[in-house]
Amino acid sequence: MHNLVSYFSQWIDSEQNVSAPATDASNVDRINWFRCLPFLLLHLACIAVWWVGWSGFALCTAVGLYVVRMFAITGIYHRYFSHRTYRTSRWMQFLFALLGASSAQRGPLWWAAHHRSHHKFSDMQPDPHSPIRHGFWRSHIGWFMTDRHFLTDYRRIHDFARFPELRWLNRFDVIVPIILAVTLYFVGRVLNYAAPSLGVTGWQLVVWGFVVSTIMLFHATASINSLAHLIGRRRYDTGDDSGNNFILALITLGEGWHNNHHKFRSCTRQGFYWWEIDLTYYALKFFAAVGLIWDLRPVPGKAYDHKQHLS
């Protein structure tokens, strides 16, 4: 019975790795279908839109939560925890981490540790999600589902791993998305009673606001790992295949300026010119203006030196 509980607890406790130990080299790169079952079922649950119907309120909720949680990934998981491009207080750091965890893309330390590994080995064999080395689907989604990449390498994220609240959230990251989904259900129930003209139900708000929004969010984020290393203009020689892509920048709030980022990864801003729209940076500038964050790292002057440019 204890073993059975431990086996299923890996869906809640991200540090459970009972199905294939990291020392088992023959299995470590295989997709762990059981552990990924909730992730796969979330994709399948998108067809529930035909059952719950739709409403303007539900669609606006889906879009709103997509934008807010995309900012949490780009502005917090990426530009703060992965690259430390600005500073903030400890309590704001934890609130940011909670917001990031609501995206259902695992914990802040897990995300940042893997991203730092990506930069260290960009488009080389150890890069966990290089489409050049591992193919499109492996870089887009497959790597995320293997036992090798379930656990957090705390050696790569020791600067933030010293905070116990972050380690706890990283271990039980699934709690935050569950709370979000349950909250949406009860908000939908209340609105169905208090404002029936909106046409909202509890399950409708869960399906659109959480399920559909979360799946769109994941694949938009993953497109930077995959498509941004296959499609885009290369302004700088970075030693990898990262490119700048306007469309990807729009759907990821600025992450599509990927070649800029790989050349100057410590910059808070990733769109270096006025026409390179970087909505995440604009939001971070607002947070800096009201004193929630500070010490945003600027784009270095040499980034605008045309001698640095490939074309």
C-alpha positions as CSV (number, residue, x, y, z in Angstrom):
1,M,0.0,0.0,0.0
2,H,2.8,2.4,0.9
3,N,4.5,1.7,-2.5
4,L,1.2,2.4,-4.3
5,V,0.8,5.7,-2.5
6,S,4.4,6.7,-3.3
7,Y,3.8,5.8,-6.9
8,F,0.8,8.0,-7.3
9,S,2.3,10.8,-5.2
10,Q,4.7,11.7,-8.0
11,W,1.8,13.6,-9.5
12,I,1.8,15.9,-6.4
13,D,5.4,15.7,-5.2
14,S,7.8,16.6,-8.0
15,E,10.8,15.2,-6.2
16,Q,9.3,11.7,-6.3
17,N,11.1,9.7,-9.0
18,V,10.0,6.2,-8.3
19,S,9.5,4.8,-11.8
20,A,13.0,5.3,-13.2
21,P,16.0,6.3,-11.1
22,A,18.4,8.8,-12.5
23,T,21.1,6.2,-12.4
24,D,19.2,4.0,-14.9
25,A,20.8,5.2,-18.1
26,S,18.7,2.9,-20.3
27,N,15.4,4.4,-19.2
28,V,16.2,8.0,-18.2
29,D,15.5,9.5,-21.6
30,R,12.3,7.6,-22.2
31,I,9.0,9.3,-21.9
32,N,7.4,8.5,-18.6
33,W,3.8,8.1,-19.7
34,F,2.3,7.5,-16.3
35,R,3.9,10.5,-14.7
36,C,2.8,12.6,-17.7
37,L,-0.8,11.4,-17.6
38,P,-2.3,14.5,-16.0
39,F,-0.5,16.6,-18.6
40,L,-1.8,14.5,-21.4
41,L,-5.3,14.5,-20.0
42,L,-5.2,18.3,-19.8
43,H,-4.7,18.3,-23.6
44,L,-7.6,15.8,-24.0
45,A,-9.8,17.9,-21.8
46,C,-9.8,20.7,-24.4
47,I,-12.5,18.9,-26.3
48,A,-14.8,19.7,-23.3
49,V,-15.4,23.1,-24.9
50,W,-18.1,21.3,-27.0
51,W,-19.8,20.2,-23.8
52,V,-19.6,23.4,-21.7
53,G,-20.2,25.8,-24.5
54,W,-18.8,29.3,-24.5
55,S,-19.5,32.8,-23.3
56,G,-17.9,36.2,-23.8
57,F,-16.9,36.2,-20.1
58,A,-15.3,32.7,-20.4
59,L,-13.3,33.7,-23.5
60,C,-12.1,36.9,-21.9
61,T,-11.0,34.9,-18.8
62,A,-9.1,32.5,-21.0
63,V,-7.3,35.4,-22.8
64,G,-6.7,37.3,-19.6
65,L,-5.2,34.4,-17.8
66,Y,-3.1,33.5,-20.8
67,V,-1.6,37.0,-20.8
68,V,-1.1,37.2,-17.1
69,R,0.5,33.8,-16.9
70,M,2.6,34.4,-20.0
71,F,4.0,37.4,-18.2
72,A,4.7,35.2,-15.2
73,I,6.7,32.9,-17.4
74,T,8.6,35.5,-19.4
75,G,9.0,38.2,-16.8
76,I,9.4,36.1,-13.7
77,Y,10.5,32.5,-14.4
78,H,12.7,33.6,-17.3
79,R,14.0,37.2,-16.7
80,Y,14.1,36.9,-12.9
81,F,14.7,33.4,-11.7
82,S,16.7,32.2,-14.7
83,H,18.8,35.4,-15.5
84,R,18.4,37.7,-12.5
85,T,17.9,40.7,-14.8
86,Y,16.4,42.8,-12.0
87,R,16.1,42.7,-8.2
88,T,13.1,42.6,-5.8
89,S,12.2,41.9,-2.2
90,R,11.9,38.4,-0.7
91,W,8.2,38.6,-0.2
92,M,7.7,39.9,-3.8
93,Q,9.9,37.1,-5.0
94,F,7.6,34.5,-3.4
95,L,4.5,36.2,-4.8
96,F,6.1,36.2,-8.2
97,A,6.9,32.6,-7.8
98,L,3.3,31.7,-6.9
99,L,2.1,33.6,-10.0
100,G,4.6,31.7,-12.1
101,A,3.5,28.3,-10.7
102,S,-0.1,29.0,-11.7
103,S,1.1,28.5,-15.3
104,A,1.4,24.8,-14.7
105,Q,4.9,24.7,-16.1
106,R,6.4,23.3,-12.9
107,G,8.3,25.1,-10.2
108,P,10.5,28.2,-10.5
109,L,13.7,26.5,-9.5
110,W,13.0,23.6,-11.9
111,W,12.3,26.0,-14.8
112,A,15.3,28.2,-14.1
113,A,17.7,25.4,-13.6
114,H,16.8,23.8,-17.0
115,H,16.9,27.1,-18.7
116,R,20.4,27.8,-17.4
117,S,21.4,24.4,-18.7
118,H,20.0,25.4,-22.1
119,H,22.1,28.5,-22.3
120,K,25.2,26.7,-21.2
121,F,24.9,24.1,-23.9
122,S,22.7,25.9,-26.4
123,D,22.2,23.8,-29.5
124,M,24.8,21.3,-28.4
125,Q,24.1,17.7,-27.5
126,P,23.5,18.3,-23.7
127,D,21.0,21.1,-24.5
128,P,17.7,19.6,-23.2
129,H,15.6,21.1,-25.9
130,S,17.6,21.8,-29.0
131,P,15.7,21.1,-32.2
132,I,19.0,21.0,-34.1
133,R,20.2,18.1,-32.0
134,H,17.0,16.4,-30.9
135,G,14.4,17.2,-33.6
136,F,11.3,19.5,-33.4
137,W,9.0,17.3,-31.3
138,R,11.6,16.3,-28.8
139,S,12.6,20.0,-28.3
140,H,9.0,21.2,-28.2
141,I,7.5,18.7,-25.8
142,G,9.3,15.3,-25.6
143,W,12.2,16.4,-23.3
144,F,9.7,17.8,-20.8
145,M,8.2,14.3,-20.3
146,T,11.4,12.3,-19.6
147,D,12.7,11.1,-16.2
148,R,16.0,12.9,-16.9
149,H,14.3,16.2,-16.8
150,F,11.7,15.7,-14.0
151,L,14.1,16.5,-11.2
152,T,15.6,19.9,-10.4
153,D,19.4,20.2,-10.6
154,Y,19.8,22.5,-7.5
155,R,23.5,23.0,-8.3
156,R,22.4,25.2,-11.2
157,I,20.1,27.3,-9.1
158,H,21.9,27.4,-5.8
159,D,21.4,31.2,-5.6
160,F,17.6,30.8,-5.2
161,A,17.6,27.3,-3.7
162,R,18.7,28.7,-0.4
163,F,15.1,30.0,0.2
164,P,13.0,27.3,1.9
165,E,9.7,28.8,0.6
166,L,10.9,28.5,-3.0
167,R,12.1,24.9,-2.5
168,W,8.7,24.0,-1.0
169,L,6.8,25.6,-3.9
170,N,9.2,24.0,-6.4
171,R,8.5,20.6,-4.9
172,F,4.7,20.9,-4.7
173,D,4.2,23.3,-7.7
174,V,1.0,21.5,-8.8
175,I,-0.9,22.9,-5.8
176,V,-1.1,26.4,-7.3
177,P,-2.7,25.4,-10.6
178,I,-5.2,23.2,-8.7
179,I,-6.2,26.1,-6.5
180,L,-6.6,28.3,-9.7
181,A,-8.8,25.7,-11.3
182,V,-11.0,25.2,-8.2
183,T,-11.3,29.0,-7.8
184,L,-12.4,29.4,-11.4
185,Y,-15.1,26.7,-10.8
186,F,-16.6,28.4,-7.8
187,V,-16.4,31.9,-9.5
188,G,-18.3,30.4,-12.4
189,R,-20.9,28.9,-10.0
190,V,-21.4,32.3,-8.2
191,L,-21.7,34.2,-11.5
192,N,-24.2,31.6,-12.8
193,Y,-26.4,32.4,-9.8
194,A,-25.6,36.2,-9.4
195,A,-25.4,37.2,-13.1
196,P,-27.1,34.6,-15.2
197,S,-27.1,36.9,-18.2
198,L,-23.4,36.3,-18.6
199,G,-24.1,32.7,-19.5
200,V,-21.2,31.4,-17.4
201,T,-21.1,28.1,-15.5
202,G,-18.4,26.7,-13.2
203,W,-17.2,24.0,-15.6
204,Q,-17.2,26.5,-18.5
205,L,-14.9,28.8,-16.7
206,V,-12.6,25.9,-15.7
207,V,-12.4,24.6,-19.3
208,W,-11.8,27.9,-21.0
209,G,-10.0,29.8,-18.2
210,F,-7.8,27.0,-17.1
211,V,-7.6,24.1,-19.5
212,V,-7.6,25.8,-22.9
213,S,-5.6,28.8,-21.6
214,T,-3.0,26.6,-19.9
215,I,-2.5,24.4,-23.0
216,M,-2.2,27.5,-25.3
217,L,0.3,28.9,-22.8
218,F,2.4,25.8,-22.7
219,H,2.7,25.5,-26.5
220,A,3.4,29.2,-27.0
221,T,6.2,28.9,-24.4
222,A,7.6,25.7,-25.9
223,S,7.7,27.4,-29.3
224,I,10.6,29.4,-28.1
225,N,12.5,26.2,-27.4
226,S,11.7,24.7,-30.8
227,L,10.6,27.3,-33.4
228,A,12.9,30.1,-32.2
229,H,15.9,27.9,-33.0
230,L,14.6,27.1,-36.5
231,I,12.9,30.2,-37.8
232,G,14.0,33.8,-37.4
233,R,16.5,36.4,-38.4
234,R,19.9,36.2,-36.8
235,R,21.3,39.7,-35.9
236,Y,24.2,38.4,-33.8
237,D,26.6,35.5,-34.0
238,T,25.8,33.6,-30.9
239,G,27.3,30.2,-31.7
240,D,23.8,28.6,-31.9
241,D,20.7,28.9,-34.2
242,S,18.6,31.3,-32.1
243,G,16.7,33.8,-34.2
244,N,14.5,36.8,-33.9
245,N,10.8,36.3,-34.8
246,F,8.2,39.0,-34.7
247,I,5.2,36.6,-34.5
248,L,6.7,34.6,-31.7
249,A,7.5,37.8,-29.9
250,L,3.8,38.8,-30.1
251,I,2.4,35.6,-28.7
252,T,5.0,35.3,-25.9
253,L,5.1,39.0,-24.9
254,G,8.6,39.6,-26.2
255,E,10.4,36.3,-25.9
256,G,10.6,36.0,-29.7
257,W,13.6,38.3,-29.9
258,H,15.5,35.2,-29.1
259,N,18.8,36.0,-30.9
260,N,19.0,39.3,-29.0
261,H,18.5,37.4,-25.8
262,H,21.1,34.7,-26.5
263,K,23.7,37.4,-27.3
264,F,22.9,39.5,-24.2
265,R,21.1,37.2,-21.8
266,S,21.5,39.5,-18.8
267,C,19.4,42.3,-20.2
268,T,16.0,42.9,-18.8
269,R,14.9,44.0,-22.2
270,Q,14.9,41.6,-25.2
271,G,13.4,43.9,-27.9
272,F,16.4,46.2,-28.5
273,Y,14.7,48.6,-30.9
274,W,11.4,50.5,-30.7
275,W,9.8,48.3,-33.4
276,E,10.8,45.1,-31.5
277,I,7.7,44.9,-29.3
278,D,8.5,43.5,-25.8
279,L,5.4,43.7,-23.7
280,T,7.1,41.9,-20.8
281,Y,9.7,44.6,-20.6
282,Y,7.0,47.3,-20.6
283,A,5.3,45.6,-17.7
284,L,8.5,45.3,-15.8
285,K,9.2,49.0,-16.3
286,F,5.8,49.7,-14.7
287,F,6.6,47.5,-11.7
288,A,9.9,49.3,-11.4
289,A,8.1,52.7,-11.5
290,V,5.9,51.7,-8.6
291,G,8.8,50.3,-6.6
292,L,8.1,46.6,-6.7
293,I,11.3,45.8,-8.5
294,W,14.5,47.7,-9.2
295,D,18.0,47.6,-10.8
296,L,16.7,46.5,-14.2
297,R,19.7,45.6,-16.4
298,P,20.0,47.8,-19.5
299,V,20.9,46.8,-23.0
300,P,24.7,47.4,-23.4
301,G,25.8,50.0,-25.9
302,K,27.7,47.4,-27.9
303,A,24.4,45.8,-28.8
304,Y,23.8,48.7,-31.2
305,D,27.3,48.6,-32.7
306,H,26.7,47.5,-36.3
307,K,30.1,45.7,-36.3
308,Q,28.4,43.3,-33.9
309,H,25.7,42.6,-36.5
310,L,25.7,39.8,-39.0
311,S,23.7,41.9,-41.5
